[in-house]
Amino acid sequence: MTDPQLLRRWRLALGRYAERALPSADLSGADMRTDRALDYLYAREMEKRGLRRGKSGGKGGSLDPTSLTPLGWLGELRDLFPQSVYETVQAHAIDNLGMSELLSDPSVLDALEPNRDLLKALIAFKGAANPAAREKIREVTRKVVKEILRQLRPRIEAALAGKPNRFRRSQLKAMKNFAWHETIRDNLKNWDRERGRIVADRLRFHGRSQRRLPWTIMLCVDQSGSMLSSTIYAAVMASILTALPSVEVKLVVFDTAIVDLSSEAHDAVEVLMSVQLGGGTNIGAAVEYCESLVTQPTRTIFVLISDFEEGAPVGRLLMAVRRMASARITMLGLGALSDDAAPVYDHRTAERLAGCGMEIAALTPDRFAEWIGARIA
């Protein structure tokens, strides 16, 4: 005998299109609401494959999803599912199934859960948004950026705090400042013969030297759609870097056009509202523009954040990178700057850039900060 609960779960997973195959899978009132909410979204994919929705013949009346509005549907999701499931289904609606009506109505935008997946969708959509929706997109962007900054800023500022100074003591108990030689020396009197170890009751930490000479950090960011996550984190990193002493930040975004956002680098929200995704890619022209901004080559770090899919002849790009390497500019090419550091990029072009003197990597924001900190310490 088939387990009724197993039939019920399969019926909910497969949707209304499984009603004929699973006629004995009775759904309760709550199940019917769940089925209706899921059908509102996932039946769209079935329609693309040529299946018609029609009316349900099951108990409880029609499950016609057109009786729901986007706002009402979001309310149903909140009532029916835990927060993690709600955010997952919301992301599917926006990223995978193209429910742009969720992003065009300010009242619906108010109901969406601000998170990084939503931010990516909003940044991609904002060019087509009406003025009211665009203001809501700015609000959501501000909330998500604030949360990213709250998580990243302490780690990044610690990574960029200057090199350890063994002649200075610090009360800041951070592992990177731990003075293990001094700690062992100061605790030798606490040697435990039975356990064969030192019991340290006085931990020592180094202070850190402050940088005096200025550095310029140039972030040259590819605006192509595949680099959206990296664009978001580049904007956040720029806003953090601008607050550091003795650091000047240049922020340039590009596709086939080049936009210098250095004056806005302190404000990640303004930067993200300014970027325009899509179009072709002329990396060489963008690198040449950044090269023209260099005034102190040996104290300049140039970071190219791109998938390295050059739309123009690659020779121009390679020549610019060779010139910058000859000038002793520190260069880094990032195929990804994101929380998962999972790049999708043109390996051939990346290898050629590496041969010209550019270091190539994919980094999380905190690892990126450590990389910069090691070079400007």
C-alpha positions in Angstrom: 0.0 0.0 0.0 1.4 3.4 -1.0 2.3 5.8 1.8 -0.3 8.7 1.6 2.3 11.1 2.9 4.8 10.1 0.2 2.1 10.6 -2.5 1.3 14.0 -1.0 4.9 15.1 -1.1 5.4 13.9 -4.7 2.2 15.7 -5.7 3.4 19.0 -4.2 6.8 18.6 -5.8 5.5 17.8 -9.3 2.6 20.3 -9.3 -0.8 20.2 -10.8 0.5 18.4 -13.9 0.8 15.2 -11.8 -2.9 15.2 -10.7 -3.9 12.5 -13.2 -1.0 10.3 -12.3 -1.5 10.8 -8.6 -5.3 10.9 -8.1 -5.1 9.5 -4.6 -2.8 12.2 -3.3 -5.3 14.2 -1.4 -4.2 17.7 -0.4 -5.4 19.5 2.7 -6.4 23.2 2.8 -2.9 24.2 3.7 -1.5 22.0 1.0 -3.8 23.6 -1.6 -2.4 27.0 -0.7 1.1 25.7 -1.0 0.3 24.1 -4.3 -1.3 27.3 -5.6 1.7 29.5 -4.5 4.3 27.2 -6.1 2.2 26.8 -9.3 2.0 30.6 -9.6 5.8 30.6 -10.2 6.8 27.2 -11.6 3.9 26.6 -14.0 5.4 29.5 -16.1 8.3 27.2 -16.9 5.9 24.4 -17.9 4.1 26.8 -20.2 7.3 27.6 -22.0 7.5 23.9 -22.8 4.0 24.0 -24.3 1.9 22.7 -21.4 -1.3 24.7 -20.7 -2.3 25.6 -17.1 -6.0 25.3 -17.4 -8.2 24.8 -14.3 -7.7 22.3 -11.6 -10.1 19.5 -11.1 -9.0 18.8 -7.6 -10.8 19.6 -4.4 -11.0 23.0 -3.0 -12.0 24.8 -6.2 -9.8 26.4 -8.8 -6.1 26.7 -8.5 -5.9 29.2 -11.4 -2.8 31.2 -10.6 -4.1 34.3 -12.3 -6.2 34.9 -9.2 -3.0 35.8 -7.4 -1.2 39.1 -7.8 2.6 39.4 -7.3 2.1 41.1 -4.0 -0.4 38.5 -2.8 1.8 35.7 -3.9 4.7 37.1 -1.9 2.4 37.3 1.2 1.4 33.6 0.7 5.1 32.7 0.5 5.8 34.4 3.8 2.9 32.7 5.5 3.6 29.2 4.1 7.4 28.8 4.2 10.3 29.4 6.5 12.6 32.4 5.7 15.2 30.3 3.9 12.7 28.7 1.6 11.0 32.1 1.0 14.3 33.7 -0.1 15.1 30.7 -2.3 11.8 30.8 -4.2 12.1 34.6 -4.5 15.5 34.2 -6.1 14.1 31.6 -8.5 11.3 34.0 -9.5 13.7 36.8 -10.3 16.9 35.2 -11.5 15.7 32.0 -13.2 12.2 32.6 -14.3 12.2 36.2 -15.3 9.3 37.5 -13.2 10.0 41.1 -14.0 6.6 42.2 -12.6 8.1 41.7 -9.2 10.5 44.5 -9.9 8.3 47.0 -11.6 5.8 47.7 -8.8 7.1 49.7 -5.8 4.6 48.0 -3.5 5.9 44.6 -4.5 9.5 45.8 -4.1 8.6 46.7 -0.5 7.5 43.1 0.1 10.7 41.5 -1.3 13.3 40.3 1.2 16.5 42.4 0.8 19.5 40.1 0.1 22.4 39.8 -2.2 20.5 37.8 -4.8 17.8 40.4 -4.9 20.4 43.2 -5.2 21.9 41.5 -8.3 18.5 41.2 -9.9 17.7 44.9 -9.1 21.0 46.2 -10.5 20.4 44.3 -13.7 16.8 45.5 -14.0 17.1 49.2 -12.8 17.7 50.5 -16.3 14.2 49.5 -17.3 12.5 50.6 -14.1 10.1 53.5 -13.8 11.1 56.4 -11.5 9.0 55.2 -8.5 10.5 51.7 -8.8 14.0 53.1 -9.2 13.7 54.9 -5.9 12.6 51.6 -4.3 15.6 49.9 -5.9 17.9 52.5 -4.4 16.4 51.8 -0.9 16.9 48.1 -1.3 20.4 48.6 -2.6 21.2 50.8 0.4 19.9 48.2 2.9 21.9 45.3 1.3 25.1 47.4 0.9 24.8 48.4 4.6 24.7 44.8 5.6 27.6 43.8 3.4 29.6 46.7 4.8 28.7 45.6 8.4 30.1 42.2 7.7 33.2 43.1 5.6 34.5 46.4 7.0 36.0 45.1 10.3 37.9 42.3 8.5 39.1 44.4 5.6 40.2 47.3 7.9 42.1 44.8 10.0 43.8 43.4 6.9 44.8 46.9 5.8 45.8 48.2 9.2 49.6 48.3 8.5 52.4 45.9 9.1 53.2 44.6 12.6 55.7 46.6 14.6 57.5 44.4 17.1 58.7 47.4 19.1 55.2 48.5 19.9 52.7 46.7 22.1 49.0 46.7 21.4 45.9 46.1 23.5 44.0 44.9 20.3 43.9 41.1 20.7 43.8 40.1 17.1 45.4 36.8 15.9 47.3 38.6 13.1 49.0 40.8 15.8 49.9 37.9 18.1 53.5 38.1 19.3 54.3 34.5 20.0 58.0 34.9 20.7 57.3 37.5 23.4 54.4 35.5 24.8 56.6 32.4 25.2 59.4 34.4 26.8 57.1 36.1 29.3 55.5 32.9 30.3 58.5 30.6 30.7 58.0 30.7 34.4 54.7 29.0 34.0 56.2 25.7 32.6 54.0 22.8 33.6 56.3 19.8 34.0 53.4 17.2 34.2 51.8 18.2 31.0 55.0 19.3 29.3 53.7 22.7 28.2 53.7 26.4 29.0 50.6 27.8 30.6 50.3 31.3 29.1 48.6 33.8 31.4 50.0 36.8 29.7 49.5 37.1 25.9 51.5 39.7 24.0 50.4 41.5 20.8 52.3 43.7 18.5 51.1 47.2 17.5 51.0 48.1 13.8 52.9 50.8 12.0 50.8 53.4 10.2 51.5 54.1 6.5 53.0 57.5 5.8 53.5 57.5 2.1 50.4 57.7 -0.1 49.3 54.8 -2.4 46.9 54.9 -5.3 44.6 51.9 -5.8 42.9 51.7 -9.2 39.9 49.4 -9.6 39.0 48.9 -13.3 35.7 47.0 -13.4 34.1 45.2 -16.3 30.4 46.0 -16.4 29.4 42.9 -18.4 26.5 40.9 -17.0 28.7 38.0 -16.0 30.6 40.2 -13.7 27.6 41.5 -11.7 28.6 39.9 -8.3 32.1 41.2 -8.7 30.8 44.7 -9.6 28.8 44.8 -6.4 31.8 43.8 -4.3 34.1 46.2 -6.1 31.8 49.1 -5.3 31.8 48.0 -1.6 35.6 47.6 -1.5 36.1 51.0 -3.1 33.9 52.6 -0.4 36.0 51.0 2.3 39.4 51.7 0.7 38.5 55.4 0.4 38.3 55.7 4.2 41.8 54.5 4.7 44.6 57.1 5.5 47.1 57.7 2.7 45.2 55.8 0.1 43.7 57.4 -3.0 41.1 55.3 -4.9 40.4 55.5 -8.6 37.3 53.6 -9.7 36.6 53.1 -13.4 33.9 51.0 -14.9 33.7 50.0 -18.6 32.1 48.1 -21.4 32.8 49.6 -24.8 32.5 53.0 -23.1 34.6 54.1 -20.0 33.1 55.8 -17.0 35.3 57.3 -14.3 33.4 57.0 -11.0 36.3 58.0 -8.8 34.4 61.0 -7.3 31.6 58.6 -6.2 33.9 55.8 -4.9 33.1 56.6 -1.3 29.4 55.8 -1.9 28.8 52.2 -3.0 25.1 52.8 -3.5 25.7 55.7 -5.9 28.2 53.6 -7.8 25.8 50.7 -8.2 23.0 52.9 -9.3 25.3 54.4 -11.9 26.6 51.2 -13.6 25.1 50.0 -16.8 25.3 46.3 -17.5 25.6 44.7 -20.9 27.0 45.9 -24.2 30.4 44.9 -25.7 33.7 44.9 -23.9 36.9 46.9 -24.8 39.3 46.0 -22.0 42.3 47.5 -23.7 40.8 51.0 -23.9 39.9 50.9 -20.2 43.3 49.8 -19.2 44.9 52.5 -21.3 42.7 55.1 -19.7 43.7 53.9 -16.2 47.4 54.0 -17.3 46.9 57.7 -18.2 45.9 58.4 -14.6 49.1 57.0 -13.0 51.4 59.6 -11.4 53.5 57.4 -9.1 54.0 54.0 -10.8 55.8 52.3 -7.9 53.1 53.3 -5.5 50.2 52.4 -7.6 48.2 49.2 -7.5 46.1 48.5 -10.6 43.3 45.9 -10.3 41.5 44.7 -13.4 38.2 43.0 -12.5 37.0 41.2 -15.6 36.1 37.9 -17.3 38.9 38.8 -19.8 36.5 38.3 -22.7 38.1 41.0 -24.9 35.8 42.3 -27.6 38.5 44.3 -29.4 41.9 43.1 -30.7 43.8 41.8 -27.7 47.1 43.3 -28.7 46.1 46.8 -27.4 45.4 45.3 -24.0 48.6 43.3 -23.9 50.8 46.3 -24.9 49.2 48.5 -22.1 49.9 45.8 -19.5 53.5 45.4 -20.7 54.0 49.2 -20.4 52.5 49.2 -16.9 54.7 46.3 -15.8 57.8 48.1 -17.2 56.8 51.1 -15.1 56.7 48.8 -12.0 53.0 49.3 -11.4 51.7 46.4 -9.2 48.9 44.7 -11.2 46.3 42.1 -10.3 43.7 40.6 -12.7 40.6 39.2 -10.9 38.4 36.8 -12.7 36.1 37.1 -9.7 35.7 39.3 -6.6 32.8 37.7 -4.7 31.9 35.7 -1.6 32.4 32.4 -3.5 35.4 33.5 -5.7 34.1 31.3 -8.5 35.3 32.7 -11.8 34.1 32.1 -15.3 36.7 33.8 -17.6 38.8 33.5 -20.8 41.7 31.4 -19.7 43.7 32.1 -22.8 43.6 35.9 -22.4 44.3 35.5 -18.6 47.4 33.4 -19.4 48.7 36.0 -21.9 48.1 38.8 -19.3 50.0 36.8 -16.7 52.9 36.5 -19.2 52.9 40.3 -19.5 53.4 40.7 -15.8 49.9 40.8 -14.3 49.1 38.5 -11.4 45.8 36.6 -12.0 43.5 35.3 -9.3 39.9 35.0 -8.1 39.5 36.2 -4.5 36.9 36.8 -1.8 36.8 40.4 -0.6 38.7 39.7 2.6 41.5 37.8 0.7 41.6 40.7 -1.7 42.2 43.1 1.2 45.0 40.8 2.6 46.6 40.9 -0.9 46.5 44.7 -1.0 47.6 44.9 2.6 50.7 42.8 1.9 51.8 45.1 -0.9 51.2 48.5 0.8 52.4 47.6 4.2 
